[in-house]
Amino acid sequence: MKLSSLFVTLQPSYFKPRFRSSRPRVSLVYKSAHLSRSKGATITTMKKSVVVIVILVLCWVLLTQLVAPIMIKNRLTKTVPNLKLNSVSVSLLDVSRLTLQDIHITHGTRGLADIEASIPTIAINVDLLALLDDQLIIENLIITKLDVIYTDGELPRPPKAPPGPEDKEAKPILVKAVHIDGAKFAYRRVLYKEASLITLNDIQLHATVDEEVRVKSNFQLEKSGNIQLNFNFPVKQKKLTADVQVFIKDQNLADLNVFFKSNDGVILRGIMQKGDGRVVVDGDQAKSRVKAIYKNFDAKLVSNEDQGGLEVFFTNIGIALTTKEKNKSKKREEVITQREPNESIVHFILTGLKVAALEVASSSD
């Protein structure tokens, strides 16, 4: 047999198994290439998704931590006169929560009546839907360590100017609830170029606002006692109206001389064990009622610009006669006081309470 015939005869049987074994290998290579392309496409898609997510997160951070604080700070400083504000921060997870840092507010006229307030931190919850309509509505306002000084000056107050035309497009800031923790309020009155000061310490206050403002607070007056002060007044009113209630326990009256000695020419001694008072303000008139229990009460007048030495001498004799051997009084006295043209509302209310309290102390049971 020729070699060529042998080759032809052997070729099918020789090459057939080899050809069959090569088919699966071609299929595996194809599938492997297909899987590689699928994995590559999936990885590419994932990478694109990650990039999109990162961009969205960066935009969110930029919006909440840079753009929104600047807009809110500008709106507040534009709406609230004489407001100095260090920083505004917005919560990443809840954009309705704002935090203001290092706030300082001044209001009024030096020598007439002015207020200075310093606040380390204010936490605010705002209405987001209202913000979209360019309206700032504060659902809850939490103020920590507020420090306020209110000064009454000697300059005469100018006559009240008639209200100007109402700007219908202007949208004021609305506050629905206020919480104040650990505040300090100092009332300073300048009379005959001499300043008298009385301080309310550790004030805890809660206020709600709808048709009227309702305030409940607790504090310490100077260095002793425990005082609860509640008051309310309508939001929209043509004349000043207010209802003020005060409840006092274990107040050392000598602590109040830092104010009443120079301001009213009176020195007090003794303890107000329990007292409650109410002042109803209606325009320029106030009706004050006080009921008090005193221990070892004593009072005497000192001469000042309003009271001469002889007048003080005979007045002190009268006080001594009415308070001699009197340790306690439970009688409720009512007085009506008229607001002076230049008198602030704070001093007006304090005067009504003081006059009524002295009436209780000097009257018989």
C-alpha atoms as one frame of an Amber mdcrd trajectory, in Angstrom:
protein
   0.000   0.000   0.000   1.164   3.364  -0.914   1.973   5.880   1.727  -0.558
   8.357   0.331  -3.354   5.804   0.496  -2.444   5.070   4.070  -2.592   8.779
   4.883  -6.026   9.137   3.302  -7.288   6.078   5.106  -5.982   7.142   8.468
  -6.946  10.822   8.200 -10.617  10.597   9.318  -9.923   8.325  12.242  -6.883
  10.293  13.248  -8.306  13.780  13.077 -11.923  13.108  14.120 -11.352  12.665
  17.879  -9.075  15.662  17.887 -11.713  17.763  16.158 -14.447  16.701  18.594
 -12.304  17.526  21.626 -11.633  21.014  20.318 -15.328  22.083  20.101 -15.902
  22.493  23.895 -12.759  24.559  24.176 -14.041  27.060  21.604 -17.380  27.330
  23.527 -15.631  27.933  26.846 -13.473  30.635  25.370 -16.565  32.331  23.926
 -18.439  32.177  27.220 -15.431  33.472  29.142 -15.116  36.422  26.795 -18.852
  37.151  27.123 -18.657  37.048  30.917 -15.652  39.337  30.903 -17.508  41.846
  28.764 -20.597  41.638  31.089 -18.490  42.104  34.193 -16.732  45.033  32.599
 -20.059  46.657  31.709 -21.390  46.076  35.247 -18.254  47.555  36.802 -18.490
  50.549  34.465 -22.168  51.053  35.406 -21.312  50.789  39.088 -18.526  53.288
  38.690 -20.878  55.708  36.968 -23.465  55.224  39.733 -20.856  55.873  42.397
 -19.735  59.014  40.585 -23.359  60.230  40.339 -23.935  59.508  44.052 -20.732
  61.304  45.029 -21.736  64.318  42.917 -25.207  64.386  44.513 -23.718  64.108
  48.006 -21.256  66.918  47.270 -24.087  69.083  45.904 -26.161  68.349  49.034
 -23.262  69.200  51.322 -22.540  72.365  49.332 -26.224  73.382  49.468 -26.771
  72.705  53.188 -23.380  73.740  54.532 -22.551  76.741  52.365 -25.414  78.113
  50.271 -28.291  77.712  52.766 -26.393  79.192  55.770 -25.409  82.264  53.741
 -29.001  82.780  52.540 -30.426  82.342  56.046 -27.817  84.640  57.616 -28.525
  87.352  55.045 -32.284  87.012  55.597 -31.947  87.257  59.393 -29.587  90.242
  59.361 -31.868  91.973  56.870 -35.051  91.325  58.873 -33.704  91.889  62.416
 -32.143  95.361  62.875 -28.763  95.620  64.651 -28.210  91.868  64.612 -24.659
  90.550  64.657 -24.351  86.873  63.898 -21.141  84.855  63.745 -22.309  81.691
  61.998 -25.303  79.656  60.837 -25.165  75.885  60.433 -27.726  73.514  58.932
 -28.107  69.856  59.890 -27.064  67.462  57.112 -29.738  64.926  57.991 -32.560
  67.359  58.849 -32.396  70.642  56.965 -35.214  72.105  59.060 -32.825  72.263
  62.043 -30.595  75.341  62.234 -28.013  76.419  64.788 -26.942  80.044  65.257
 -23.681  80.850  67.053 -22.511  83.987  68.908 -25.498  86.305  68.481 -25.535
  89.916  69.640 -28.589  92.172  69.342 -28.993  95.841  70.234 -32.197  97.825
  70.056 -33.346 101.267  71.153 -31.703 104.622  71.801 -28.888 105.293  74.257
 -30.039 107.554  77.072 -33.685 106.780  76.332 -34.277 103.031  76.427 -32.095
 100.345  74.951 -31.629  96.588  75.061 -28.446  94.576  74.646 -28.657  90.798
  74.307 -25.906  88.231  73.909 -26.627  84.586  73.121 -24.007  81.841  72.688
 -26.310  79.369  70.917 -29.778  79.293  69.380 -31.331  76.104  67.985 -34.171
  76.598  65.502 -36.693  74.350  63.780 -38.141  76.029  60.688 -41.049  75.295
  58.367 -39.430  74.172  55.082 -42.579  74.628  52.984 -42.843  78.230  54.146
 -39.197  78.836  53.210 -40.038  77.948  49.615 -42.529  80.833  49.711 -39.860
  83.178  51.133 -41.560  83.115  54.553 -39.528  82.306  57.671 -41.731  80.485
  60.203 -39.946  79.211  63.307 -41.740  76.210  64.792 -39.491  76.028  67.853
 -36.787  78.351  69.179 -34.383  77.115  71.879 -32.169  79.783  73.451 -29.344
  78.837  75.819 -27.553  81.158  78.276 -29.273  84.354  77.141 -27.840  87.492
  78.758 -29.977  90.657  78.500 -29.470  94.179  79.852 -32.427  96.535  79.562
 -31.635 100.171  80.375 -34.124 102.940  81.105 -32.546 106.337  80.467 -33.439
 109.849  81.557 -34.097 111.352  78.145 -37.779 112.125  77.486 -39.508 109.756
  75.149 -40.685 111.341  71.911 -44.401 111.250  71.115 -45.545 108.111  69.388
 -45.371 108.457  65.643 -48.403 107.354  63.642 -47.933 103.934  62.037 -46.528
 104.064  58.530 -48.039 102.399  55.490 -48.056  98.636  55.756 -45.820  96.790
  53.325 -48.086  94.043  52.042 -45.224  92.250  50.296 -43.064  92.091  53.425
 -43.241  88.793  55.265 -42.178  89.069  58.907 -40.515  86.285  60.850 -43.129
  84.273  62.770 -42.246  82.381  65.949 -44.625  79.735  67.349 -42.769  78.539
  70.469 -39.776  79.678  72.514 -37.747  77.869  75.191 -35.115  79.747  77.213
 -32.725  77.942  79.535 -30.336  79.477  82.071 -30.931  83.095  81.106 -30.035
  86.297  82.930 -32.002  89.549  82.715 -30.747  92.789  84.229 -32.989  95.846
  84.505 -30.976  99.052  84.788 -32.574 102.432  85.449 -30.680 105.686  85.240
 -32.193 108.421  87.408 -30.451 111.719  88.181 -27.331 110.307  86.527 -27.240
 107.452  89.042 -27.847 103.888  87.875 -29.787 101.274  89.833 -29.741  97.649
  88.808 -31.816  94.591  89.604 -31.045  91.143  88.172 -33.112  88.050  87.421
 -30.936  84.927  87.451 -31.273  81.362  86.164 -34.386  82.091  84.111 -36.297
  79.113  82.708 -38.951  80.285  80.263 -41.482  78.753  77.897 -43.617  80.816
  75.545 -46.221  79.964  72.927 -47.584  82.292  70.270 -50.843  82.182  68.338
 -53.523  84.852  68.801 -51.736  85.915  71.995 -48.347  85.446  73.598 -48.377
  83.248  76.716 -45.258  83.092  78.853 -44.401  80.964  81.900 -41.080  81.478
  83.661 -39.170  80.692  86.841 -36.148  82.572  88.158 -34.287  83.898  91.168
 -34.381  87.603  92.027 -30.868  88.725  92.935 -29.487  86.157  95.418 -32.523
  84.570  97.078 -36.079  83.395  96.667 -37.960  81.490  94.038 -40.215  83.431
  91.681 -42.700  82.299  89.081 -43.798  84.888  86.538 -46.608  84.341  84.043
 -47.946  86.873  81.599 -49.880  87.075  78.370 -50.810  89.772  75.893 -52.539
  89.866  72.494 -50.358  89.783  69.394 -52.392  92.387  67.532 -53.551  95.263
  69.715 -54.228  98.969  69.263 -53.222  99.781  72.856 -50.984  98.075  75.374
 -52.805  95.374  77.308 -51.167  92.707  79.446 -51.974  90.396  82.333 -48.989
  89.718  84.617 -48.991  87.270  87.548 -46.107  86.754  89.960 -45.668  84.208
  92.770 -42.845  84.710  95.283 -41.427  82.405  97.933 -38.712  83.085 100.574
 -37.494  86.355  99.098 -34.966  88.332 101.145 -36.153  91.928 100.721 -32.696
  93.310 101.497 -31.505  91.866  98.176 -33.758  94.356  96.399 -32.153  97.440
  97.950 -29.548  97.565  95.197 -32.409  98.809  93.039 -35.002 100.429  95.309
 -32.563 102.457  97.444 -31.246 104.603  94.619 -34.295 104.377  92.364 -37.142
 104.861  94.868 -35.385 106.063  98.011 -36.555 103.107 100.120 -34.608 100.505
 102.112 -36.341  97.190 102.828 -35.618  94.500 105.398 -37.197  91.169 106.251
 -38.395  88.100 104.368 -41.371  87.755 102.083 -42.219  84.162 102.960 -44.988
  83.917 100.426 -46.543  86.377  98.066 -48.617  86.564  94.950 -49.394  89.573
  92.858 -51.207  90.471  89.690 -50.927  93.484  87.425 -53.492  94.102  84.701
 -52.262  96.737  82.262 -54.845  98.562  80.161 -53.254 101.298  78.123 -51.612
 103.817  80.485 -53.344 102.477  83.586 -52.500  99.444  85.701 -54.450  97.729
  88.471 -52.136  95.902  90.882 -53.146  93.447  93.587 -50.769  91.866  96.090
 -51.181  89.353  98.918 -48.104  88.639 101.020 -46.833  87.016 104.196 -43.851
  88.852 105.685 -41.453  88.034 108.486 -39.596  90.822 110.321 -40.593  93.373
 107.742 -39.148  96.873 108.001 -38.809  99.769 105.611 -37.397 103.245 105.752
 -36.962 106.042 103.287 -33.723 107.771 102.386 -33.465 111.242 100.940 -32.912
 111.627  97.223 -33.682 114.159  94.513 -37.435 113.650  94.955 -37.615 113.548
  98.769 -36.098 116.001 101.224 -34.668 115.047 104.614 -37.646 116.382 106.656
 -40.188 114.534 104.517 -38.193 111.322 104.862 -37.960 111.724 108.650 -41.737
 111.985 109.203 -42.466 109.257 106.640 -40.140 106.861 108.475 -41.972 107.576
 111.742 -45.225 106.609 110.044 -43.736 103.398 108.647 -42.321 102.469 112.068
 -45.701 102.974 113.758 -47.579 100.863 111.226 -45.047  98.013 111.114 -44.115
  97.852 114.823 -44.393  94.341 116.239 -45.841  93.148 112.945 -44.226  90.003
 111.652 -46.865  88.772 109.280 -49.555  90.142 107.031 -51.993  88.211 104.862
 -54.144  91.048 103.682 -54.632  91.584  99.956 -54.274  95.180  98.812 -55.230
  96.686  95.493 -53.786  99.866  94.044 -54.280 101.650  90.738 -51.258 103.332
  89.190 -51.047 105.676  86.233 -48.216 105.310  83.761 -46.032 108.387  83.400
 -45.420 109.722  79.881 -41.761 108.646  79.892 -42.148 105.466  81.963 -41.183
 102.104  80.477 -43.536  99.153  80.746 -41.021  97.244  82.920 -40.762 100.044
  85.493 -44.527 100.621  85.322 -45.249  96.999  86.317 -42.527  96.974  89.012
 -43.909 100.174  90.527 -47.429  98.751  90.749 -46.188  95.617  92.505 -43.975
  97.632  94.879 -46.727 100.067  95.909 -49.219  97.258  96.507 -46.654  95.221
  98.493 -45.841  98.212 100.739 -49.578  98.744 101.291 -49.878  95.138 102.475
 -46.885  95.466 104.810 -48.037  98.729 106.391 -51.738  97.875 106.772 -53.302
  96.026 109.685 -54.566  92.449 109.371
